[in-house]
């Protein structure tokens, strides 16, 4: 069923159902967005714009989040934590009078309690460890191994420093196994270095 969603278009930021995204809200239009959400249903739809600039076209898929923790600062800014509820697909952008943009969208019914095969999980952890070493990251691998498959794959997809196009591809993957496989491919790709010893990106 289609529904109207107020959106926060933010490049490089994605949210997955079941995960959290902390945000510092300072622009006046997005302070209006948060104020409106707090007065209504506490829902904000996170989505990436396809390029920088005012009213940039949007990617097709985003994630609806509910405001959990909120800190209202004296100057009108907010610190909030969004809790992911469901992915959505944009049907059309609406003509509105609010300072923030709104869309008509349909929620995506994701599979529940997905799990990876032992081979898929092992392949992901192997590639993640190799990628972390190459990037100079320090990771508590004992804690990682205790995570369930959904939290591991979606959590890494949400925070890993890929470019916007790559992160969007991860968000749009239809299921956990395909997201896992895509992440492995992206970690292998981003680990490549060019002649100037710079990290290769998709852009």
Secondary structure, 3 states (H helix, E strand, C coil): CEEEEEEEECCCCCCCCCCEEEEEECCHHHHHHHHHHHHCCCEEEEECECCCCCCCCECCEEEEEEEEEEEECCCCCEEEEEEEEEEEEEEEECCCCCCCCEEEEEECCCCCCCCCCHHHHHHHHHHHHHHHHHHCCCCCHHHHHCCCHHHHHHHHHHHCCCCHHHHHHHHHCCCHHHHHHHHHHHHHHHCCECCCCCECCCC
